Amino acid sequence: MKRRDFLVSAAAMATVPSLARAGAEWVEYTPGLVKARLAAGETVFVDFGAAWCTTCRSQERTINALKSENAAYEAVTFVHVDWDEYGRGALAKELNVPRRSTLIVLKGEEELGRIVAGTRRADIQALMETALAAATPS
C-alpha cells in the first residue's frame, strides 16, 4: 500500500466514529457540561472513548443500535468524552475513570452504574435501562 493511500484510509477511518455519534444525538463533552446537565435534573450516560479504540467503537455501535431500537432513550443525555483530550481531566479524575471505554450513568450526585471495557450487548443494555429508569418518572 502506498503511503498516501494509507494516510487517506486512516483519516477516513478516524472520522467514522465521530459521524456515528453525530447521527445518534450524542453531546460532545466540554468542561462543565456534565455538572450542568446533572444540575438541570438530567440523567447522563457518559462514554469515555477514543476514535482509535476498537473497544470504544464496539460499545458505541451497540449503544447506537439500542438507541435506534427504542425511542424512549431520548430521555437520557448521552455524552461522549474524548479520552485523548479529557482522559486526564477533572471529570475523569472526579469519577475515578481508569481507562478509555468506560461507560457511566449519573443522576444528581449519584453514580447509578458503570462498565469498564465491556462490550456485551446485554451488559450495555442493562446499563442503558438503568439510565432510562432514572430518567423517566414513575
CORMOKA-V224661 format. One record per backbone hydrogen bond with DSSP energy under -1.0 kcal/mol. NH is the residue of the N-H (numbers start at 1). CO is the residue of the C=O. E is the energy in kcal/mol with one decimal. If there is no record, write none. Layout:
nh->NH co->CO e->E
nh->NH co->CO e->E
This chain:
nh->6 co->2 e->-2.4
nh->7 co->3 e->-2.6
nh->8 co->4 e->-2.3
nh->9 co->5 e->-2.4
nh->10 co->6 e->-2.8
nh->11 co->7 e->-2.2
nh->12 co->8 e->-2.1
nh->13 co->9 e->-2.4
nh->14 co->10 e->-1.8
nh->15 co->11 e->-1.0
nh->19 co->15 e->-2.2
nh->20 co->16 e->-2.2
nh->21 co->17 e->-2.2
nh->22 co->18 e->-2.4
nh->23 co->19 e->-1.9
nh->26 co->21 e->-1.6
nh->27 co->78 e->-2.8
nh->29 co->80 e->-2.7
nh->33 co->30 e->-2.4
nh->36 co->32 e->-2.1
nh->37 co->33 e->-2.6
nh->38 co->34 e->-2.6
nh->39 co->35 e->-2.5
nh->40 co->36 e->-1.3
nh->41 co->38 e->-1.9
nh->42 co->37 e->-2.2
nh->44 co->106 e->-2.6
nh->45 co->77 e->-3.1
nh->46 co->104 e->-3.6
nh->47 co->79 e->-3.0
nh->48 co->102 e->-2.9
nh->49 co->81 e->-2.2
nh->53 co->50 e->-1.4
nh->57 co->53 e->-2.1
nh->58 co->54 e->-2.0
nh->59 co->55 e->-2.5
nh->60 co->56 e->-2.6
nh->61 co->57 e->-2.4
nh->62 co->58 e->-2.0
nh->63 co->59 e->-2.7
nh->64 co->60 e->-2.8
nh->65 co->61 e->-2.3
nh->66 co->62 e->-2.5
nh->67 co->63 e->-2.6
nh->68 co->64 e->-2.1
nh->69 co->65 e->-1.2
nh->73 co->70 e->-1.6
nh->74 co->71 e->-1.9
nh->75 co->72 e->-2.0
nh->76 co->73 e->-1.9
nh->77 co->43 e->-2.7
nh->79 co->45 e->-2.8
nh->80 co->27 e->-2.5
nh->81 co->47 e->-3.3
nh->83 co->49 e->-3.3
nh->86 co->82 e->-3.2
nh->87 co->83 e->-2.1
nh->89 co->86 e->-1.8
nh->93 co->89 e->-2.1
nh->94 co->90 e->-3.0
nh->95 co->91 e->-2.3
nh->96 co->93 e->-1.1
nh->97 co->92 e->-2.6
nh->101 co->48 e->-2.2
nh->102 co->48 e->-1.2
nh->103 co->115 e->-3.0
nh->104 co->46 e->-2.5
nh->105 co->113 e->-2.3
nh->106 co->44 e->-3.0
nh->107 co->110 e->-2.5
nh->110 co->107 e->-2.3
nh->112 co->105 e->-2.7
nh->113 co->105 e->-1.0
nh->115 co->103 e->-2.4
nh->117 co->101 e->-3.1
nh->124 co->120 e->-2.3
nh->125 co->121 e->-3.0
nh->126 co->122 e->-2.1
nh->127 co->123 e->-2.0
nh->128 co->124 e->-2.5
nh->129 co->125 e->-2.5
nh->130 co->126 e->-1.9
nh->131 co->127 e->-2.0
nh->132 co->128 e->-2.5
nh->133 co->129 e->-2.6
nh->134 co->130 e->-1.8
nh->135 co->131 e->-1.7
nh->136 co->132 e->-1.8
